[in-house]
Amino acid sequence: MGEDRLRVRAVSGEGDWDKARGIRWTVFVEEQNCPPEVEMDEHDETARHILAWLGNEAVGVARWRVVPYEGRLLAKLERFAILPEHRGKGLGRELVRWTIDDAAKAGFDECLIHAQQYLEKFYGDLGFHTFGETFMEAGIAHVRMLRPAPTTA
């Protein structure tokens, strides 16, 4: 089961960062036609970057960063991407859950995401709630979604 089990970890070093940039370029710039200057932005320097691996192959990427929201700080999850040949296997769901847990370990129980509109149900199933109007980002329709902190009974 080792080769088909997803392993997720924070980017560590230039080699990992090259792999993360490569996945983002493939998915966002080549596949979705996002402008490179929008995809590779000023937040890359301060965000926490995540890589997902199957065996020795990096197959997915994400990042999160801290943003102010309504008088508090929360984690903004971004740049989720799975390489096309690895989609439909539940890897994206695992990557999102890992990233949520990673932000929580850093003290951020609430998460914000600007989700591509067609993925609204996907993120909704992971506890995110849509708010506000649909908006365009990098030429793609997006929705704002918030995942509130877990409540204690």
C-alpha positions in Angstrom: 0.0 0.0 0.0 3.0 2.3 0.4 3.1 3.6 -3.2 -0.7 4.4 -3.4 -0.9 6.1 0.0 -0.7 9.9 -0.1 1.9 11.5 2.1 1.6 15.2 2.8 4.2 17.5 4.3 5.3 21.1 4.4 7.7 22.2 1.6 11.3 21.9 2.8 14.1 23.3 0.7 14.5 24.5 -2.8 13.9 21.1 -4.4 10.5 20.9 -2.8 9.7 24.5 -3.8 10.7 23.7 -7.4 8.2 20.8 -7.4 5.5 22.9 -5.9 6.0 25.7 -8.5 6.0 23.1 -11.2 2.6 21.6 -10.1 1.1 25.1 -9.8 2.4 26.1 -13.2 1.0 22.9 -14.8 -2.5 23.2 -13.2 -3.1 27.0 -13.0 -1.0 28.5 -15.8 -1.1 25.8 -18.5 -4.4 24.1 -17.7 -6.5 27.0 -16.4 -4.8 29.8 -18.3 -4.1 31.9 -15.2 -1.6 34.7 -15.8 1.8 33.7 -14.3 2.1 37.0 -12.4 -1.2 36.3 -10.7 -0.4 32.7 -9.9 3.1 33.3 -8.5 2.5 36.2 -6.2 3.9 38.2 -3.4 2.4 35.9 -0.8 4.6 33.0 -1.9 7.4 34.4 0.3 5.4 34.2 3.5 2.9 31.5 3.0 3.3 27.9 4.3 3.5 25.6 1.3 2.4 22.0 1.3 3.3 19.1 -1.0 1.4 15.8 -1.5 3.4 12.8 -2.6 2.6 9.4 -4.0 5.7 7.3 -3.7 8.6 9.5 -5.0 6.3 11.7 -7.1 5.0 15.1 -6.0 1.3 15.1 -7.1 -0.3 17.9 -5.3 0.2 21.3 -3.7 -1.4 23.8 -1.4 -0.5 26.8 0.6 -2.0 28.7 3.6 -1.3 32.1 5.1 -2.6 34.3 7.9 -5.1 37.0 7.0 -7.2 39.5 9.0 -10.9 38.9 8.8 -13.6 40.8 10.8 -11.2 41.8 13.6 -9.5 38.4 14.0 -6.8 36.4 12.2 -7.5 33.2 10.4 -5.9 30.9 7.9 -6.6 31.5 4.2 -6.1 28.2 2.3 -5.0 28.6 -1.3 -3.5 27.1 -4.4 -4.9 23.6 -4.0 -3.9 21.6 -7.1 -3.6 17.9 -7.9 -1.9 16.9 -11.2 -4.6 15.9 -13.8 -3.5 12.2 -13.9 -4.0 11.8 -10.2 -7.5 13.4 -9.8 -10.6 11.5 -8.9 -8.9 9.3 -6.3 -9.7 11.4 -3.1 -6.2 12.9 -3.0 -7.6 16.5 -3.0 -9.8 15.8 -0.1 -6.9 14.4 1.9 -4.7 17.4 1.0 -7.4 19.8 2.1 -7.9 18.0 5.4 -4.1 17.9 6.1 -3.9 21.6 5.4 -6.8 22.4 7.7 -5.1 20.3 10.4 -1.7 22.0 9.8 -3.3 25.5 10.2 -5.1 24.3 13.4 -1.8 23.1 14.8 -0.5 26.6 14.3 -3.4 28.0 16.2 -5.9 28.8 13.4 -9.2 26.9 13.8 -11.1 29.1 11.3 -10.2 28.9 7.6 -11.2 31.0 4.7 -11.0 30.0 1.0 -11.7 31.6 -2.3 -12.9 28.5 -4.1 -13.4 28.1 -7.8 -17.2 28.1 -8.0 -17.4 24.6 -9.5 -15.7 23.2 -6.4 -18.2 24.8 -4.0 -19.9 21.4 -3.1 -16.4 19.8 -2.7 -15.4 22.4 -0.1 -18.9 22.4 1.4 -18.6 18.7 2.2 -15.4 19.6 4.1 -17.2 22.0 6.4 -16.9 25.3 4.4 -19.9 27.6 4.1 -20.3 30.0 1.2 -20.9 33.7 1.9 -21.1 36.8 -0.3 -21.4 37.1 -4.1 -19.6 35.1 -6.8 -16.6 37.0 -8.0 -14.0 36.7 -10.7 -10.4 35.9 -9.9 -7.8 35.2 -12.6 -10.6 35.0 -15.1 -12.4 32.2 -13.1 -15.6 32.4 -11.1 -15.0 32.0 -7.4 -16.9 32.0 -4.1 -15.8 33.0 -0.7 -16.1 30.2 1.9 -15.5 30.1 5.6 -14.9 27.0 7.7 -15.7 28.0 11.3 -13.9 26.8 14.3 -15.2 23.5 15.6 -17.7 23.9 18.4 -17.3 22.2 21.7 -20.4 20.5 23.1 
